[in-house]
Amino acid sequence: MVVATGAQPAQPNRTCAIDMGSNTFRRIVASFAGGRYTPISLDKKALGVGDDVTRNGRVSDAKLAEIDATLREFKAACVKDGLPKVVAVGTAAFRDAANGSRVVEIASQHQIDMEIATAERESTLAYLVGSLGEDGLAVIDNGSRTIELVAQQGGVRQHSVSNLGYRVAYEQFFASAKDASAAVARFRHVLGEEATRATFMRGRKKLVGVEFSDMIEVLFEKGAVESRVLSIKDLKGKLDDITRLDEGGFAALKLRNDIDRALPRLVAATVFTEMLGYDAIELTERELGAGLIIEAGQRR
């Protein structure tokens, strides 16, 4: 076998996956075997595709060029890691873009096997990420554009998707708000309606949260995110602290870095944990692209 200059020998138990999120692209190298997910490396690049699509209805030419450069860079890194076979998944922004298929073509030019996930497919990957394939769990995946609620029991999976991801929610409920309590109440009400339609999420062995790392980093005591458990008391206590802020305090909070990522996720974690009948939510650092890696491991 000929190995490209600078490349490592092939790594048969590892997978290189690219998570093409609506806000951030992630290159993930990891393995999955025997129910164990082992992360190797993670690279991130914020591209803001979702905002671009919202403005234009399509992925602009300038953004296509950024995507092309990023995929070229990520593919080269995978080859250097001895992983020339690369899989990728695009999420809500690519579903919404009129020219989403053009991005698939660009990926193909770099020999990257990319799919644009349907809402059902995204929920399937989210469940794998949160559960590592274990039956009987409920999973919340809170991305930038959408929130996926998905549960599985006896091998039967059910899901619900809402357009209430953190970027959407922050702009709609918090960006221009002056009253913290009123803003949180409005968002809680909308999330509550989603929870009442997701009765399939109730009564599972545990509730797992995907993509809540920013919430921890901004609003809670620093520490590991993986397998971290937040009780409903923890969540409600933190949210109560925010709703008690006066106008000045709320304005100051909104100046914190990444508060737009953290605050909507705190409200979502609180509402869904409480309304779906759980005492706590367990968090994972794994993100949607890890679902591709878990699938690959299951096939081996």
C-alpha positions as CSV (number, residue, x, y, z in Angstrom):
1,M,0.0,0.0,0.0
2,V,1.3,3.4,-0.9
3,V,0.9,6.1,1.8
4,A,0.8,9.8,0.8
5,T,3.8,11.8,1.9
6,G,3.4,12.9,5.5
7,A,0.5,10.6,6.1
8,Q,0.3,8.1,8.9
9,P,-0.4,4.4,8.2
10,A,-4.1,3.5,7.9
11,Q,-6.0,3.3,11.2
12,P,-8.7,0.6,10.7
13,N,-10.5,1.1,14.0
14,R,-10.8,4.8,13.6
15,T,-13.2,7.0,11.6
16,C,-12.7,10.6,10.4
17,A,-16.1,12.4,10.3
18,I,-17.0,16.0,9.5
19,D,-20.0,17.5,11.3
20,M,-21.1,20.3,9.0
21,G,-23.3,22.2,11.4
22,S,-25.3,25.3,10.7
23,N,-22.9,27.4,12.7
24,T,-19.7,25.3,13.1
25,F,-17.8,22.6,11.2
26,R,-16.1,20.0,13.2
27,R,-13.5,17.4,12.1
28,I,-13.8,14.4,14.5
29,V,-11.5,11.5,14.7
30,A,-12.6,8.7,17.1
31,S,-13.4,5.0,17.3
32,F,-16.4,3.1,18.6
33,A,-16.2,-0.6,19.7
34,G,-17.9,-2.7,22.3
35,G,-20.2,0.2,23.3
36,R,-17.2,2.5,24.0
37,Y,-16.6,5.7,22.2
38,T,-13.0,6.9,22.2
39,P,-12.3,10.4,21.0
40,I,-8.9,11.0,19.3
41,S,-8.9,14.6,18.0
42,L,-11.3,17.4,17.3
43,D,-10.9,20.5,15.1
44,K,-13.5,23.2,14.9
45,K,-14.1,26.1,12.5
46,A,-17.0,28.6,12.8
47,L,-18.5,29.2,9.3
48,G,-22.0,30.6,10.1
49,V,-23.7,28.8,7.2
50,G,-27.1,29.1,8.8
51,D,-27.0,32.9,9.0
52,D,-25.8,33.0,5.4
53,V,-28.8,30.9,4.3
54,T,-31.2,32.9,6.4
55,R,-30.0,36.1,4.6
56,N,-29.9,34.7,1.1
57,G,-32.1,31.6,0.9
58,R,-29.1,29.7,-0.4
59,V,-25.4,29.3,0.4
60,S,-23.8,32.3,-1.1
61,D,-20.8,32.0,-3.5
62,A,-18.5,33.5,-0.9
63,K,-19.7,31.0,1.7
64,L,-19.3,28.1,-0.8
65,A,-15.7,29.2,-1.2
66,E,-15.2,29.0,2.6
67,I,-16.8,25.6,2.7
68,D,-14.6,24.4,-0.1
69,A,-11.4,25.6,1.6
70,T,-12.5,24.1,5.0
71,L,-13.4,20.7,3.5
72,R,-10.0,20.6,1.6
73,E,-8.2,21.4,4.8
74,F,-10.2,18.8,6.9
75,K,-9.7,16.1,4.2
76,A,-6.0,16.7,4.1
77,A,-5.8,16.4,7.9
78,C,-7.8,13.1,7.8
79,V,-5.4,11.7,5.2
80,K,-2.4,12.7,7.3
81,D,-4.0,10.8,10.2
82,G,-4.1,7.7,8.0
83,L,-7.9,8.0,7.4
84,P,-8.5,8.7,3.7
85,K,-12.1,7.6,3.8
86,V,-14.1,10.6,5.2
87,V,-17.8,10.8,5.9
88,A,-19.7,14.0,6.5
89,V,-23.2,15.2,7.5
90,G,-24.8,18.5,6.9
91,T,-27.7,19.6,9.1
92,A,-30.6,22.1,9.0
93,A,-28.9,25.0,7.1
94,F,-28.1,22.6,4.2
95,R,-31.7,21.2,4.2
96,D,-33.0,24.8,4.0
97,A,-30.6,26.1,1.3
98,A,-31.9,26.1,-2.2
99,N,-28.5,25.0,-3.5
100,G,-27.6,22.5,-0.7
101,S,-26.8,19.9,-3.4
102,R,-24.0,22.2,-4.5
103,V,-22.2,21.6,-1.2
104,V,-22.6,17.8,-1.7
105,E,-20.8,18.3,-5.0
106,I,-18.0,20.2,-3.4
107,A,-17.6,17.5,-0.8
108,S,-17.5,14.9,-3.5
109,Q,-14.7,16.7,-5.3
110,H,-12.6,16.2,-2.2
111,Q,-13.6,12.5,-2.0
112,I,-15.8,13.2,1.1
113,D,-18.9,11.1,1.3
114,M,-21.4,13.8,2.5
115,E,-25.1,13.5,3.2
116,I,-27.6,16.2,4.0
117,A,-29.5,14.7,6.9
118,T,-33.3,14.8,6.9
119,A,-34.9,15.8,10.2
120,E,-35.5,12.1,10.9
121,R,-31.9,11.1,10.0
122,E,-30.5,13.9,12.2
123,S,-32.6,12.6,15.1
124,T,-31.3,9.1,14.5
125,L,-27.7,10.4,14.7
126,A,-28.5,12.4,17.8
127,Y,-29.9,9.3,19.5
128,L,-26.7,7.4,18.7
129,V,-24.6,10.3,20.1
130,G,-26.5,10.5,23.3
131,S,-27.1,6.8,23.9
132,L,-24.1,5.1,22.3
133,G,-26.7,2.7,20.9
134,E,-28.2,1.8,24.2
135,D,-32.0,1.2,24.1
136,G,-34.5,2.9,26.4
137,L,-33.1,6.5,26.6
138,A,-34.4,10.0,25.8
139,V,-32.1,12.5,24.1
140,I,-32.2,16.2,23.5
141,D,-29.9,17.6,20.8
142,N,-29.9,21.5,21.0
143,G,-28.2,22.8,17.9
144,S,-28.0,26.3,16.5
145,R,-31.1,26.0,14.3
146,T,-33.1,23.1,15.6
147,I,-33.8,21.1,18.7
148,E,-34.3,17.3,18.2
149,L,-36.2,15.3,20.8
150,V,-35.7,11.6,20.3
151,A,-36.3,8.4,22.3
152,Q,-36.1,4.7,21.7
153,Q,-37.8,1.8,23.4
154,G,-37.7,-1.8,22.2
155,G,-35.8,-0.7,19.1
156,V,-38.6,1.7,18.1
157,R,-37.4,5.2,17.8
158,Q,-39.6,8.3,17.9
159,H,-38.6,11.9,17.3
160,S,-39.8,15.5,17.2
161,V,-37.9,18.5,15.7
162,S,-38.6,22.2,16.3
163,N,-37.0,25.3,14.8
164,L,-35.9,26.6,18.2
165,G,-32.1,26.1,18.2
166,Y,-30.0,28.5,20.2
167,R,-29.3,31.0,17.5
168,V,-33.0,31.2,16.5
169,A,-34.2,31.4,20.1
170,Y,-31.7,34.0,21.2
171,E,-32.6,36.4,18.3
172,Q,-36.3,35.8,18.8
173,F,-36.6,35.9,22.6
174,F,-33.5,37.5,24.1
175,A,-31.4,39.7,21.8
176,S,-33.6,42.9,22.1
177,A,-35.3,42.0,25.4
178,K,-34.8,44.2,28.5
179,D,-36.8,42.2,31.0
180,A,-35.1,38.9,31.8
181,S,-38.1,37.3,33.5
182,A,-40.5,38.2,30.6
183,A,-38.0,36.9,28.0
184,V,-37.5,33.6,29.7
185,A,-41.3,33.2,30.3
186,R,-42.0,33.7,26.6
187,F,-39.4,31.1,25.6
188,R,-40.5,28.7,28.3
189,H,-44.1,28.9,27.0
190,V,-43.1,27.9,23.4
191,L,-40.8,25.1,24.7
192,G,-43.6,23.9,26.9
193,E,-45.8,23.4,23.9
194,E,-43.1,21.3,22.3
195,A,-42.8,19.2,25.4
196,T,-46.5,18.5,25.6
197,R,-46.3,17.0,22.1
198,A,-43.3,14.8,22.9
199,T,-44.9,12.3,25.4
200,F,-42.7,9.6,23.9
201,M,-39.8,11.1,25.8
202,R,-41.3,10.3,29.1
203,G,-40.4,7.4,31.4
204,R,-37.1,6.4,29.8
205,K,-34.1,5.2,31.8
206,K,-32.5,8.7,31.7
207,L,-32.5,12.0,29.8
208,V,-29.3,12.9,27.9
209,G,-28.3,16.3,26.6
210,V,-26.3,16.7,23.4
211,E,-24.6,20.1,22.6
212,F,-24.9,21.7,26.0
213,S,-21.2,22.3,26.5
214,D,-21.5,26.1,26.0
215,M,-24.1,26.2,28.7
216,I,-21.7,24.7,31.2
217,E,-18.8,26.8,30.2
218,V,-20.7,30.1,30.4
219,L,-23.2,29.6,33.2
220,F,-22.0,26.9,35.5
221,E,-18.9,26.0,37.5
222,K,-16.1,25.0,35.2
223,G,-15.4,21.3,34.9
224,A,-15.8,18.3,32.7
225,V,-18.9,18.1,30.6
226,E,-18.9,14.4,29.7
227,S,-21.3,12.5,31.9
228,R,-21.9,15.6,34.0
229,V,-25.3,15.4,35.7
230,L,-27.4,18.5,36.4
231,S,-30.4,18.1,38.6
232,I,-33.6,19.9,38.0
233,K,-32.7,21.9,41.2
234,D,-29.4,22.9,39.6
235,L,-31.1,24.0,36.4
236,K,-34.0,25.9,38.0
237,G,-31.7,27.6,40.5
238,K,-29.5,29.0,37.8
239,L,-32.4,30.1,35.7
240,D,-34.0,31.7,38.7
241,D,-30.8,33.7,39.3
242,I,-31.2,35.1,35.7
243,T,-34.9,35.9,35.9
244,R,-34.3,37.9,39.1
245,L,-31.8,40.2,37.3
246,D,-32.9,43.8,36.8
247,E,-32.6,45.5,33.5
248,G,-28.9,46.5,34.0
249,G,-28.0,43.1,35.3
250,F,-29.6,41.4,32.3
251,A,-27.9,43.8,29.9
252,A,-24.5,43.0,31.5
253,L,-25.2,39.2,31.3
254,K,-25.9,39.6,27.5
255,L,-22.4,41.1,27.1
256,R,-20.8,37.8,28.2
257,N,-19.0,35.8,25.5
258,D,-21.2,33.0,24.1
259,I,-24.2,33.9,26.1
260,D,-26.3,33.5,22.9
261,R,-25.2,29.9,22.9
262,A,-25.7,29.3,26.6
263,L,-28.9,31.1,27.7
264,P,-31.4,29.5,25.3
265,R,-29.9,26.1,26.1
266,L,-30.3,26.6,29.9
267,V,-34.0,27.4,29.4
268,A,-34.4,24.4,27.1
269,A,-32.6,22.0,29.5
270,T,-34.8,23.3,32.4
271,V,-38.1,23.1,30.6
272,F,-37.6,19.7,29.0
273,T,-36.1,18.1,32.1
274,E,-39.0,19.3,34.2
275,M,-41.9,18.9,31.8
276,L,-40.8,15.5,30.6
277,G,-40.7,14.2,34.2
278,Y,-37.0,13.8,34.9
279,D,-35.0,14.6,38.0
280,A,-31.9,15.4,36.1
281,I,-30.2,15.5,32.7
282,E,-26.9,13.9,31.9
283,L,-24.7,15.7,29.4
284,T,-22.2,14.5,26.8
285,E,-19.5,16.4,24.9
286,R,-20.1,14.2,21.8
287,E,-21.6,16.2,18.9
288,L,-23.7,15.1,16.0
289,G,-20.8,13.9,13.7
290,A,-20.0,11.3,16.4
291,G,-23.1,9.5,15.3
292,L,-21.4,8.7,12.0
293,I,-18.5,7.3,13.9
294,I,-20.7,5.2,16.1
295,E,-22.5,3.8,13.1
296,A,-19.2,2.9,11.4
297,G,-18.2,1.1,14.6
298,Q,-21.5,-0.8,14.8
299,R,-20.9,-2.1,11.2
300,R,-17.5,-3.4,11.9
